[in-house]
Amino acid sequence: MKPFISLSGINNQKQNKMEKEQMIEIILQFEKELWEERNEMFQLFGLNDEGTQRIITQWCVISNLIDKLQIKEP
């Protein structure tokens, strides 16, 4: 007897893969935006500025997440 394969199960797998790819894209885009904002803040206000430090911290958190999830940029 062949196992029953649900078409909705296949669609869910495709949808989950798409959602995963979309999440990765969002994470990588956010990391890039934070990096650019960090550079801009650094140039305008310097390293010791509170806002610059906050952006650096945010970028580090996202960067660590990318490392832990082993996300590779395309």
Buried (B, 14 or more C-beta within 10 A) or exposed (E): EEEEEEEEEEEEEEEEEEEEEEEBEEBBEBBEEBBEBBEEBBEEBEEEBEEBBEBBEBBEEBEEEBEEEEBEEE
